[in-house]
Amino acid sequence: MVDNLKTNFLELETEAKDVLDKNNRGNYTCPNIRLYPYQWLWDSCFISIGLAHYDIDKAKQEILSLFEGQWANGMMPNILMWKHNNEGDNYNTSNERIWRSWLNPASPNELGTSGITQPPLIAEAVVKIGEKMSPSERRDWYKQVYPKLLKYHQWIFEERDPHGEGLALLIHPWECGMDNTAPWMQELSEHSLPLWLKALMILRIDMLLGLFRRDTQIVKGNQRITNVEALSFFAVQRRLRRKRYNFDKIIDHSLFAIEDITFNSILIKANKHLKEISRTIDKKLPEDLIERMGISEKALEDLWDDYAQEYFSRDFVSHRLLKESSIASFMPLYSGSISKEKAKIIVDNLSNTHRYKTPYPVPTSPISSDWFNPQRYWQGPTWINTNWLIIEGLKNYGFDKEANELKEKTLKLVNKSGIYEYFDPLNGTPLGSNNFSWTAALAIDLINS
């Protein structure tokens, strides 16, 4: 299978490597030079997985650069605003002022970052890189990153699981990585829109924002989040900033705290990797952390709905399931902790023509959903990183036929339409930014693994 893929997609692999070279900024690889000049947390994790197939040193550097932005409390921010990007100091300074990470004493002194995190894929990336090394090199690599990786996992459980229930909570849609997916936007619109934004919507003044948005000057507006979504994200971010990213103050008056199914599924898999890393270097994980890891695997089942036969994210305060279907429902496959019976139910959705079976799978919303829009960011398009996570999940449960089919369809899509950010699931139209790094990196991984 691997030999055939390498032969069929030899030109694609070469093109993908060129994209990663173009987006290389020295100590990290940005997602796209024009639209995303900074370093993003889970982007760099995906990027390092692709780089590991042909440049171990660059792959390692992606992860080591991420750790340079780690906060003193262990938090890994989702954005690191390195100074050497092609936009110049004005763009950098404006984004640093938007976030003002320096308001929190735990943030780095010499590097501007965001004040929130993203799905914890670092352990996955560390292990994927380690698999390309000799046993002695792997041990040295694991020893190098273990202290910071351990601190990150401890932060997640200590700060984001305040009641010890086993599920980490998120405080901004950006933290789930799939910003405007239906469950998040439904919850945000119902419970967290400020009065000023509701007034703008009524008066339709939100349309004026389009004149000032940088992303819609690069990518067509119908492919991005709406003006209302952009303003609501900004409103939540300002609320966090006013509280200086102090979690105790944020959660004490929070209108918006979600136990996200994607984040927690990735966390469970990451915990397994952390255990593997610790065994490899003969380190003993703290007992309280081991206990909380075990609780997480069991707690994931609290997100299952018997009637819908699906996993959903959950409101942290009320424990109400957010019953709006999205691609997140597939992510428990990636965790590897659910039953084979439930895995089979989830997998069946891939072949359901009323839900997720499209010519170019897998759409981020089911095609039967009122939210489905084949070109609107995370509300319909196919993304290569979510396909990759689903493929890994299918392999976890022995669905090798389905995994290979999705792998080949994914590669054919990128080969046909180009190395874009996302794609129309109905006709394969390329969407978002071109020369997108995680699309390139994960194509390389799929070709070679």
C-alpha positions as CSV (number, residue, x, y, z in Angstrom):
1,M,0.0,0.0,0.0
2,V,2.8,2.5,1.0
3,D,4.8,1.7,-2.2
4,N,1.8,2.2,-4.4
5,L,0.9,5.5,-2.7
6,K,4.5,6.8,-3.0
7,T,4.5,6.0,-6.7
8,N,1.0,7.5,-7.3
9,F,1.6,10.7,-5.3
10,L,5.4,11.3,-5.9
11,E,4.8,14.7,-7.4
12,L,2.4,15.6,-4.5
13,E,4.9,14.7,-1.9
14,T,7.5,16.9,-3.6
15,E,5.1,19.8,-3.8
16,A,4.2,19.3,-0.2
17,K,7.8,19.5,0.9
18,D,8.2,22.7,-1.1
19,V,5.2,24.2,0.7
20,L,6.8,23.4,4.1
21,D,10.0,25.0,2.9
22,K,8.2,28.2,1.8
23,N,6.4,28.5,5.1
24,N,9.5,27.8,7.2
25,R,10.3,30.9,9.4
26,G,13.6,29.6,10.8
27,N,12.6,28.1,14.2
28,Y,9.1,27.2,13.2
29,T,6.8,26.7,10.2
30,C,3.8,29.0,9.9
31,P,0.5,27.7,8.5
32,N,0.6,30.2,5.7
33,I,2.8,33.2,5.2
34,R,0.1,35.7,4.2
35,L,-2.8,34.6,6.4
36,Y,-1.2,33.0,9.4
37,P,2.4,34.2,9.9
38,Y,2.7,33.1,13.5
39,Q,3.2,29.7,15.1
40,W,0.1,27.8,16.1
41,L,0.0,25.0,18.6
42,W,-1.7,22.1,16.9
43,D,-0.6,23.3,13.5
44,S,3.0,22.8,14.5
45,C,2.2,19.4,15.9
46,F,0.7,18.3,12.6
47,I,3.5,19.9,10.7
48,S,6.2,18.1,12.8
49,I,4.5,14.7,12.0
50,G,5.0,15.3,8.3
51,L,8.6,16.7,8.7
52,A,9.6,13.7,10.7
53,H,9.5,11.6,7.5
54,Y,12.4,13.4,6.0
55,D,13.9,16.0,8.4
56,I,14.0,15.0,12.0
57,D,15.9,18.1,13.1
58,K,13.2,20.4,11.7
59,A,10.4,18.2,13.2
60,K,12.1,18.4,16.6
61,Q,12.5,22.2,16.3
62,E,8.8,22.7,15.7
63,I,8.1,21.1,19.1
64,L,11.0,22.8,20.9
65,S,9.8,26.2,19.6
66,L,6.3,25.5,21.0
67,F,7.8,24.8,24.4
68,E,9.6,28.2,24.3
69,G,6.2,29.8,24.6
70,Q,5.0,27.7,27.5
71,W,3.7,29.7,30.4
72,A,5.3,29.3,33.9
73,N,2.1,27.5,35.1
74,G,2.4,24.9,32.3
75,M,-0.1,26.3,29.8
76,M,0.7,26.0,26.2
77,P,-0.7,29.0,24.3
78,N,-2.3,28.4,20.9
79,I,-0.4,31.3,19.2
80,L,3.2,32.3,19.5
81,M,4.0,35.7,18.0
82,W,7.6,35.4,17.0
83,K,9.1,38.7,15.7
84,H,10.6,37.4,12.5
85,N,7.5,37.2,10.3
86,N,7.1,38.8,6.9
87,E,4.4,41.2,8.0
88,G,6.7,43.5,9.9
89,D,6.5,45.0,13.4
90,N,3.2,46.8,13.0
91,Y,1.2,43.7,12.4
92,N,3.0,41.9,15.2
93,T,2.6,44.7,17.7
94,S,-1.2,45.1,16.9
95,N,-1.8,41.4,17.7
96,E,0.3,41.5,20.8
97,R,-1.8,44.4,22.0
98,I,-5.0,42.5,21.2
99,W,-3.9,39.6,23.4
100,R,-1.7,41.4,26.0
101,S,-0.4,38.2,27.4
102,W,1.9,40.2,29.6
103,L,-1.1,41.0,31.9
104,N,-0.7,37.5,33.3
105,P,2.6,37.1,35.3
106,A,2.9,33.4,34.1
107,S,3.3,34.4,30.5
108,P,6.8,34.5,28.8
109,N,8.7,37.8,29.2
110,E,10.3,38.0,25.8
111,L,7.6,36.5,23.6
112,G,4.0,37.6,22.9
113,T,1.5,34.8,23.0
114,S,-2.3,34.3,23.2
115,G,-3.9,33.6,26.6
116,I,-5.6,30.4,25.6
117,T,-4.6,26.9,24.5
118,Q,-5.5,24.4,21.8
119,P,-6.0,20.6,21.5
120,P,-3.1,18.8,23.3
121,L,-1.4,17.1,20.3
122,I,2.2,17.6,21.5
123,A,2.6,14.1,22.9
124,E,1.3,12.6,19.7
125,A,3.9,14.7,17.7
126,V,6.7,13.8,20.1
127,V,6.0,10.0,19.7
128,K,5.6,10.2,15.9
129,I,9.0,11.9,15.8
130,G,10.5,9.4,18.2
131,E,9.3,6.5,15.9
132,K,11.7,7.7,13.3
133,M,14.7,7.5,15.6
134,S,17.0,4.8,16.9
135,P,16.1,3.6,20.5
136,S,18.9,5.6,22.0
137,E,18.1,8.8,20.1
138,R,14.4,8.3,21.0
139,R,15.2,8.1,24.7
140,D,17.3,11.3,24.5
141,W,14.5,13.1,22.6
142,Y,11.9,12.0,25.2
143,K,14.2,13.1,28.1
144,Q,14.6,16.5,26.5
145,V,10.8,17.2,26.2
146,Y,9.4,15.2,29.1
147,P,9.6,17.8,31.9
148,K,7.7,20.5,29.9
149,L,5.2,17.9,28.5
150,L,4.5,16.6,31.9
151,K,3.9,20.2,33.2
152,Y,1.5,20.8,30.4
153,H,-0.6,17.7,31.2
154,Q,-0.6,18.6,34.8
155,W,-1.8,22.1,34.0
156,I,-4.7,20.8,32.0
157,F,-6.0,18.7,34.9
158,E,-5.2,21.2,37.6
159,E,-6.7,24.2,35.9
160,R,-9.1,23.0,33.3
161,D,-10.7,20.1,35.4
162,P,-11.4,22.1,38.6
163,H,-14.0,19.5,39.9
164,G,-11.8,16.5,39.1
165,E,-14.5,15.0,36.8
166,G,-12.0,13.9,34.2
167,L,-13.1,16.3,31.4
168,A,-11.1,19.4,30.5
169,L,-13.2,22.5,29.9
170,L,-12.6,25.2,27.3
171,I,-13.3,28.9,27.6
172,H,-13.1,30.1,24.0
173,P,-14.1,28.5,20.6
174,W,-10.5,29.0,19.4
175,E,-9.4,26.5,22.0
176,C,-11.2,23.6,20.3
177,G,-9.2,24.2,17.1
178,M,-12.4,24.0,15.0
179,D,-13.5,27.5,15.7
180,N,-17.0,27.9,14.4
181,T,-18.3,24.4,14.3
182,A,-22.1,24.2,14.9
183,P,-22.2,23.1,18.6
184,W,-19.9,26.0,19.6
185,M,-21.7,28.6,17.6
186,Q,-25.1,27.5,18.8
187,E,-24.0,27.8,22.4
188,L,-22.3,31.1,21.8
189,S,-25.3,32.7,20.1
190,E,-27.7,31.5,22.8
191,H,-25.8,32.4,25.9
192,S,-22.8,34.6,25.4
193,L,-23.5,37.4,23.0
194,P,-23.0,40.9,24.6
195,L,-25.7,43.5,24.3
196,W,-23.6,45.7,22.0
197,L,-23.2,42.9,19.5
198,K,-26.9,42.1,19.5
199,A,-27.6,45.7,18.8
200,L,-25.1,45.7,15.9
201,M,-26.9,42.6,14.5
202,I,-30.3,44.3,14.7
203,L,-29.0,47.4,13.0
204,R,-27.0,45.3,10.5
205,I,-23.9,47.5,11.3
206,D,-21.9,44.3,11.7
207,M,-21.5,44.5,7.9
208,L,-19.0,47.3,8.3
209,L,-16.6,45.0,10.0
210,G,-15.9,43.4,6.7
211,L,-14.1,46.6,5.6
212,F,-11.5,46.0,8.4
213,R,-11.0,42.3,8.4
214,R,-7.6,41.2,7.2
215,D,-8.6,37.6,6.5
216,T,-11.4,38.5,4.0
217,Q,-8.9,40.6,2.1
218,I,-7.0,37.5,1.4
219,V,-9.7,34.8,1.2
220,K,-13.3,35.2,0.0
221,G,-15.7,36.3,2.7
222,N,-18.1,33.4,2.1
223,Q,-15.3,31.0,3.0
224,R,-14.5,32.5,6.4
225,I,-16.4,33.0,9.7
226,T,-19.2,35.5,9.5
227,N,-18.8,39.1,10.8
228,V,-21.1,38.2,13.8
229,E,-19.0,35.2,14.6
230,A,-15.8,37.2,14.4
231,L,-17.2,39.9,16.7
232,S,-18.5,37.3,19.2
233,F,-15.1,35.6,19.3
234,F,-13.5,39.0,19.9
235,A,-16.0,39.7,22.7
236,V,-15.2,36.5,24.5
237,Q,-11.5,37.1,24.1
238,R,-11.8,40.6,25.5
239,R,-13.7,39.2,28.5
240,L,-10.8,36.8,29.2
241,R,-8.3,39.6,28.8
242,R,-10.1,41.8,31.3
243,K,-9.6,39.0,33.8
244,R,-5.9,38.9,32.9
245,Y,-6.4,35.2,31.8
246,N,-6.7,34.3,35.5
247,F,-8.7,31.1,35.4
248,D,-10.2,31.4,38.8
249,K,-11.7,34.8,38.0
250,I,-12.8,33.6,34.5
251,I,-14.6,30.5,35.7
252,D,-16.1,32.2,38.7
253,H,-18.3,34.4,36.4
254,S,-18.1,32.4,33.2
255,L,-21.0,32.4,30.8
256,F,-19.2,30.1,28.5
257,A,-17.3,26.9,29.5
258,I,-17.5,23.8,27.4
259,E,-16.2,20.2,27.9
260,D,-15.3,19.7,24.2
261,I,-15.4,16.2,22.8
262,T,-12.5,16.8,20.3
263,F,-10.2,18.3,23.0
264,N,-10.9,15.6,25.5
265,S,-10.5,12.8,22.9
266,I,-7.1,14.1,21.9
267,L,-6.2,14.5,25.6
268,I,-7.0,10.8,26.3
269,K,-4.7,9.7,23.5
270,A,-2.1,12.2,24.6
271,N,-2.2,10.8,28.1
272,K,-1.5,7.3,26.7
273,H,1.5,8.7,24.8
274,L,2.8,10.4,28.0
275,K,2.7,7.1,29.8
276,E,4.6,5.5,26.9
277,I,7.2,8.3,27.0
278,S,7.7,8.0,30.8
279,R,8.1,4.2,30.6
280,T,10.7,4.6,27.8
281,I,12.9,6.9,29.9
282,D,12.2,5.1,33.2
283,K,10.3,8.1,34.8
284,K,7.4,7.6,37.1
285,L,4.4,9.8,36.5
286,P,2.9,11.4,39.6
287,E,0.2,9.1,41.1
288,D,-2.4,11.8,41.2
289,L,-1.9,12.4,37.5
290,I,-2.2,8.7,36.7
291,E,-5.5,8.6,38.7
292,R,-6.9,11.6,36.8
293,M,-5.9,10.1,33.5
294,G,-8.0,7.0,34.4
295,I,-11.0,9.1,35.3
296,S,-10.8,10.9,31.9
297,E,-11.3,7.7,30.0
298,K,-14.4,6.8,32.0
299,A,-15.7,10.3,31.9
300,L,-15.7,10.4,28.1
301,E,-18.7,8.0,28.3
302,D,-20.7,10.8,30.0
303,L,-20.7,12.5,26.6
304,W,-22.6,9.7,24.9
305,D,-26.3,10.1,24.1
306,D,-28.2,6.9,23.8
307,Y,-31.0,8.4,21.8
308,A,-28.9,10.1,19.2
309,Q,-26.3,7.3,19.3
310,E,-23.6,9.9,19.2
311,Y,-21.0,11.7,21.4
312,F,-21.5,15.4,22.1
313,S,-19.7,18.2,23.8
314,R,-21.2,19.3,27.1
315,D,-21.8,22.5,29.1
316,F,-19.5,22.5,32.1
317,V,-21.9,24.1,34.5
318,S,-25.2,22.4,33.7
319,H,-23.8,19.1,32.2
320,R,-26.2,19.6,29.4
321,L,-25.1,17.9,26.2
322,L,-24.8,20.2,23.2
323,K,-26.8,18.1,20.8
324,E,-25.7,19.6,17.5
325,S,-23.9,17.1,15.3
326,S,-20.5,17.9,13.9
327,I,-17.3,16.2,12.8
328,A,-16.3,16.2,16.5
329,S,-18.6,13.1,16.9
330,F,-15.9,11.0,15.2
331,M,-13.0,12.1,17.6
332,P,-13.7,9.4,20.3
333,L,-12.4,6.9,17.7
334,Y,-9.0,8.7,17.9
335,S,-9.0,8.5,21.7
336,G,-9.0,4.7,21.5
337,S,-10.9,4.4,24.8
338,I,-14.5,3.7,23.6
339,S,-16.0,0.3,23.1
340,K,-15.8,-1.5,19.7
341,E,-19.7,-1.5,19.6
342,K,-19.9,2.3,19.9
343,A,-17.0,2.7,17.5
344,K,-19.0,0.7,14.9
345,I,-22.0,3.0,15.3
346,I,-19.8,6.0,14.7
347,V,-18.0,4.5,11.7
348,D,-21.4,3.7,10.1
349,N,-22.0,7.5,9.8
350,L,-19.1,7.7,7.2
351,S,-21.3,5.7,4.8
352,N,-24.6,7.4,5.6
353,T,-25.5,9.5,2.5
354,H,-27.7,11.7,4.7
355,R,-24.9,12.6,7.0
356,Y,-21.2,12.4,6.2
357,K,-20.9,10.4,3.0
358,T,-19.9,13.0,0.3
359,P,-17.9,12.8,-2.8
360,Y,-14.9,14.4,-1.0
361,P,-15.2,13.4,2.7
362,V,-15.4,14.1,5.6
363,P,-17.5,17.3,5.9
364,T,-17.3,19.1,9.2
365,S,-21.1,19.3,9.5
366,P,-23.5,16.5,8.4
367,I,-25.1,17.5,5.1
368,S,-28.6,17.2,6.6
369,S,-27.8,19.8,9.2
370,D,-29.2,23.3,9.0
371,W,-25.7,24.5,9.7
372,F,-24.2,22.8,6.7
373,N,-22.4,25.2,4.4
374,P,-20.0,23.5,2.0
375,Q,-17.6,26.5,1.9
376,R,-17.9,28.2,5.3
377,Y,-14.8,27.4,7.3
378,W,-15.7,24.7,10.0
379,Q,-19.4,24.5,9.1
380,G,-19.1,22.1,6.1
381,P,-15.8,21.9,4.3
382,T,-13.5,18.9,4.5
383,W,-10.2,19.5,6.4
384,I,-7.2,17.2,6.0
385,N,-6.3,17.3,9.7
386,T,-9.7,16.0,10.8
387,N,-9.5,13.3,8.1
388,W,-6.1,12.4,9.5
389,L,-7.5,12.1,13.1
390,I,-10.4,10.0,11.8
391,I,-8.0,7.7,9.9
392,E,-5.9,7.2,13.0
393,G,-9.1,6.4,14.9
394,L,-10.3,3.9,12.4
395,K,-7.0,2.1,12.6
396,N,-7.4,2.0,16.4
397,Y,-10.4,-0.3,16.0
398,G,-9.3,-2.4,13.1
399,F,-11.4,-0.6,10.5
400,D,-8.5,-0.9,8.1
401,K,-10.6,-1.0,4.9
402,E,-12.4,2.2,5.9
403,A,-9.1,3.8,7.0
404,N,-7.4,3.0,3.7
405,E,-10.4,4.3,1.7
406,L,-10.4,7.6,3.5
407,K,-6.7,7.9,3.2
408,E,-6.8,7.4,-0.6
409,K,-9.7,9.8,-1.0
410,T,-7.9,12.4,1.1
411,L,-4.8,12.2,-1.0
412,K,-6.7,12.2,-4.3
413,L,-8.5,15.4,-3.1
414,V,-5.3,17.2,-2.3
415,N,-3.7,15.9,-5.5
416,K,-6.7,17.1,-7.5
417,S,-7.3,20.5,-5.9
418,G,-4.0,21.6,-4.4
419,I,-2.5,22.1,-1.0
420,Y,-5.2,24.3,0.4
421,E,-6.5,25.0,3.8
422,Y,-9.9,23.2,3.3
423,F,-12.1,21.9,0.5
424,D,-15.8,21.8,-0.6
425,P,-16.9,18.2,0.3
426,L,-19.4,18.2,-2.6
427,N,-17.2,19.1,-5.5
428,G,-13.6,19.3,-4.1
429,T,-13.3,23.0,-4.8
430,P,-10.2,24.3,-2.9
431,L,-11.0,26.8,-0.2
432,G,-9.2,29.1,2.3
433,S,-5.5,29.8,1.9
434,N,-3.2,28.0,-0.6
435,N,0.1,26.5,0.4
436,F,-1.3,25.4,3.8
437,S,1.3,23.7,6.0
438,W,-0.7,21.0,7.8
439,T,-2.3,19.9,4.6
440,A,1.2,19.5,3.1
441,A,2.6,17.8,6.2
442,L,-0.3,15.4,6.7
443,A,-0.3,14.5,3.0
444,I,3.4,13.5,3.4
445,D,2.5,11.4,6.4
446,L,-0.4,9.7,4.7
447,I,1.7,8.9,1.7
448,N,4.5,7.3,3.8
449,S,2.6,5.6,6.6
